[in-house]
Amino acid sequence: MKQSGTIVEKQYFTYGAAPDRLQLESGAVLGPVTIAYETFGTLNRDRDNVILIAHAFSGDSHVAGHYPTDREGDKPGWWDFMVGPGKGIDTDKYFVICPNILGSCMGSTGPKSINPETQKPYGLDFPMMTIGDMVTTQKALLDHLGISELRAVVGGSVGGMQVLEWCVRFPEMIRSAVPIATTMRHSALAIAFNEIARQSIMADPKWNNGDYYGGDFPRMGLAVARMVGHVTYLSDEAMRRKFGRRLQDKEAFSFGFFDGDFQVESYLRYQGSKFVDRFDANSLLYITKAADYFDVVDRVTASGPLKGGDLQKVKYLVISYSSDWLYPTYQAKELVQALKRTGQDVSFCEIEADCGHDAFLIPDERLTTLVKGFIDGVG
């Protein structure tokens, strides 16, 4: 039985076969490259009603709706409350496209993909990539679809990094941008948490230097990496409210290590075990490293209106959350100040919420209203 609501199907675009392989920022070449993507709504005759949504690091192209094979009770896309007919990003008005990022394991080319030179999964032979390389593949996809203008590019967290990368690489294509809960570059704290996650994977004997495909994989290392990451997505208040020091299915301490006593321990173990069933450990290594390398501070400062001729200005709505300690509001304000110094049209809103970094993934009428009003108002 199909779910009610928008029915979508994953699509694929492949390019960069030899000799025209993709040149990466690291100097390495890669190809052919496949990008998975999903589209929603109808492209108008002038091809100027396009919104690109960039997902966060462990997300995918399934931003909204349901697949034709969904069973009753299956979850819709990760931003279904925001994207769809009559919603904040209204697919009755706009043609929405969400590509899966390069290096992922959700349909796009990544470490678990087959290396055409060896006919085996790339593993650590997959070249190091950047947020810029992700955006390059997205630009190639839009070229393939005959799209040369974006009414808006929208994304949160690592998706917000892609939004900023789009604006400094291809400002002539962008009419507006909505970076949410993101930063111009990682702080030492953010890099530190990513490194702990990576080391937990690489310390798992079953990681086998990245060559675990076809056999057992580093479940424990990947689960611990997810636990570490998940803590950074929450806030102290959210965890206090959700768990406190409540025990899990018991009246007293077990005085042991293997049977988690507290609800928060059980929750993190569950999140870790659930994650290993859908994500690739090597993809986590590559994507977190790409996020750590990301730095547009100097390029944002240099990406103001061109002198003479047409002004290539982008209209921005920067959104942060008051309880986000992974990418705190002060980092969003630094972005706003940098953009204003270059003469950009910038609006800013800090949303009061105690849910932490992941607040943008939780239905909130304030966020929906902000995004809808901003995009609808783009001239």
N, C-alpha and C positions, 0 to 999 in steps of 0.2 A: 504494500500500500504506500503510495507516494505521500510525502509530506505536503501540507498546504504551503503556499508562498511561492517565491521565485524559484524556478528550476534552472540550474546552470550545468554546464559541462566544462571540464578542463580541456584546454586547447594547448597546442605545442607549436613552437616556431624554432626551426633549426637553421643555423647559418655558420659561416666561418670555416668551411671545409678547406683543405689545402688547395692552393697555396695562400688563400686569403684568410688565414687564421687570425683569431683575435689577439691583438698585441696588448698585454697587460702592463700595468704601471710598474710591476717588478722587473720588466724586461723580458719575461717569459712569454711564450705564445701558447694558445690553447684553441683547439678546434677539432671537429665541429662542436658548436655550442648549442644546446637546446634550452629554451626558456619556456616553462609552463606558465600559462596565464588563463584568466577567466574574464569574461566581459558581461556587462549588464546594461540594459537599456538599448537605445537605438542611436546610431551615429547619424547626425543630421546632414543635409545636403552640403552645407558649407564646411563640414568637418571641424566645427569650432565649439562643440559642446562636450569636449572630452575632459574627464577627470581621471588622473592616475593616482591610485592609492598604493603606497609602499608599506609593506608589512614589517613587523618587528623581527628580531633575529630567528626565533623558532616558529614564526608564523608561516603562512603559505598563501597561495593565490585565492583560496576559498574564503573571500572576505564576506560574502553574504549568500543567502539562498540555500538551496538543497540540491544534491545530486539526484539524478533520476532514479538511482538505485537505493536511495536512503530508505531505511526502515523507520517505521513509526517510533518516535522517541529519540532518534538520532539528532545530534546537535547541528544547528545551522552554521553558516560561516561566522568567523570570529568577530565581525563587526556588523552583524545582521541588524542590530538595533539602529544603526546609523545609515546603512545603504539599502535602498529599495524604493519601490513606488511610494511617493508621498513622504518619505523619510527625510532625515537631515541632508543626505546626499541623494537627491530625488532622481531615481532612474526613469521616471516618466519625462524628465527634462534632459538628463545628462547621460552620456555614454561613458560608463565607468569601466576602467581596465585595471586589473591588479595582477602584476607579474610576480612569479616566484623568483627570489634572488639567486644569482649565480653563487654556487658553492653550497646550496641547500640540498636537501634530500627529499624534497616534495615535488619532484618532477623536472626541475632544472638540473643542468650539468653540475656535478659536485664530486667529492672524493669517492663516493660509492658508484659513480657512473663508470662505464666500461671505457678504458683507454684504448683507442683504435690501434695504437702501436703495439700493445701487448695482448689485447683481447681479454684483459683482466681488469678488475676495478682499479682506479687510480691509486687509492690509498694516499700515502704521503708523496706520491709522484704528482699529485694534483698541485699545480703551481699556486704560490701565494697570491692572493687577490686583495682588492681594496673596495671600499664603498664606491669609489669612482668607477671601477671595473663593472660593478653591478649596474650602475646607471648607464654605462656605455652599452651594455646588452639591452637595457630597457629602451634606449634610444633606437637601437637597431630594430627592435620589435615595432616601435611606432613608425619607423621608416617603412617597414614591411607592410604595415596596415594603411599607409598613405596618410598618416597623421602628422601635421607639422606645427600644431598649436595645441597647448593645454590650457583649458580655462582655469584649472587648478591642479596642483600636485599636493597630496595630503598624506601625512604619515606620522606615527608616533614612535618614540624610542629610536631604535636603529632605522625604522622607517622615516623618522624625522631627519636623521642624518642623510638619507637618500634625497629627501626633499631639498635640503640645503645644497647638496651636491648637484642636483638638477639646476638649481638657481645660479650657481657659479659657473657651471659648464655650458648650459644652454639657455641663458636668460632670454634670448630672442624668442624662445618657444613658450615661455611661461607668462601667463597673465596674473596668476595669483598663487600663493603658497601658504600652506597651513602646517608648520612644524609643531608637533605636540610632544610635551614631556621629553625633550631631547636636549642636545648640547652641541656646541661648535667643536668640542674636542673632549676626550675623556680626561677626567681628573685622575690623580694617582690612586684615589680610593677605588674608582671604577676599574682601572687597570688591574689593581690588586685582586679584586674579587674575580675578575676574568682569569687571572693567572692561577688562582686557587682552583677554579673549576677545571682549567686545562691540566694542571698537575694531578688532580684526582683521577682524571681519565688515563693519563700517561703512566701513572703509578700502578694501574690495574694490570696484572700480568697478562690478562687476556687481550689487552690492547695490541700487544705483539708488534710494536712499532708501526701501528696503523694498518697492518696486514691481517685483519681478522675476518674478512669477508669469506663466506662459504663455511665458516665454523662458528665456534662460540665467540661472543663479542663481550666487550668490557661493560657488562651490565652494572656492576657495583660502582665502578668509577664514574660512569655516566649518570647514575642515579644520584651520587653524592654531588656531582657538578650541578645537577638540577636543583638539589636542595639548597646549595649555596646561592645560586642565582635567584631562587624563589624568595629567599629571605630578603634580598635587595629589592624585590618588587613590592613588598608589603611595607607597613609602617609599624612603629611601636604601638600606636593606639589601635591599629587594626588587629594586631596580634593579641593585645591585651583584651580587646573586646571579644574576639573570636575564641581565644583559648585560655587566657589568664594562666593560672597554674593548675587548671583542672586535670584530674587524672583520667586516663582512658580505660573505661570498662573495668574499674577496680576501686576498692575502698581504701587501699593502703599501698605504700611503696613495695616494689618487688625486691629492692636491694640487689639489683643486677643490671647487666648491660644489654642483654639480648631482647628482653621483653620491655619495650618502651613504656615508661610509666605515665608520661604526660601526653595530653591530647596533641600538643604541638609536635611532639616527636612522631606520633602516629601519622599526623597530617603530612609532615615532610617526607616520611618514608613512602606514603601513598603517592605523593607528587613525583617522587623520584622513580618509583616503579612504573607509574603510568607513562612517564616521559620516555623511558627506554624502549617502549613498544612502538613509538612513532618517530623517533629521531635518531640520526646517525651521529656517533661519537666524533668521528673525524670532521663532520660538518660543523659541530660545535666548536672545535679547535679553530677551524679556518674563519668562521664568521666572527667569533669573538676577537680574533687577532685583527681582522679587518676593521672592526669597530675601534680597537685600541689605536690603530694607525691613523684613523680618521682625524683630520685637523683642517678646518676651513677658516680659522681665525684671520689669517692674512688675506685669504682669497675673498672672504666676505667684505673686508675693508676695501679691497680693490675692485669690487664688482658693482660699483655705483653707476649712475647714468653716464652714458657715453657723452663726450664733449662733441657737439656738432651733430647734425643729422638727427635721426630719430632717437629719442631717449628710450633706452631699453630698461624700463622700470618694472619691477615686480611688486604687486600689492601683497603684503604679508599680514597674516594673523598668527601671532606667536602665543601658544597656550602652555601654561605650566600648572602644576598642582602643589598646593601648600605643604603636603606631607611627603612629597617625593624627595627622598634623601639620596637617591642614585643620581638623578639629574636635577638638583635643587633649583628653586626659582631664581637664585642669583645668577645661575648660568643662562637662563632664558633672558634675564634682564641685560646681561652682557651682549647677547645676540641682538636684542632690540636696539641697544645703544650703538653697536657696530653698524647696523643697517641704517639707522637714522643719520649717522655721520656721513653716509654715502648718498643721502638724499632719497632713500627709499620710503615708500608709503607703508608705515608699520602700525598695526594695532596690537595691543598686548592685553592678555587677561590671565590672571592667576585665579584658578578655581579652588575655593576652599573645600577640601575633602580630606578625610583621614585615612583613605584607603592605600596611600603610598603610590609608587610609580605606576602600578597597573591600573590606576583609576580610569585611564582613558579607554580601557577595555570593558568597563562596567557601565551599564546603561545609566545615563544621567541626562535629564532634559536640558540642563544648562549647557552641556557640551553640544548636544544636538542642535539647540537653538543658535548657539554661537556659530557653528560651522555652516548651518543652513543660511543664516542671515548674511554671513560674509560671502559665501559663494554665490548666492542669488544676487548679491549687490555688486558683483564684479562687472564693471562697464565694458 
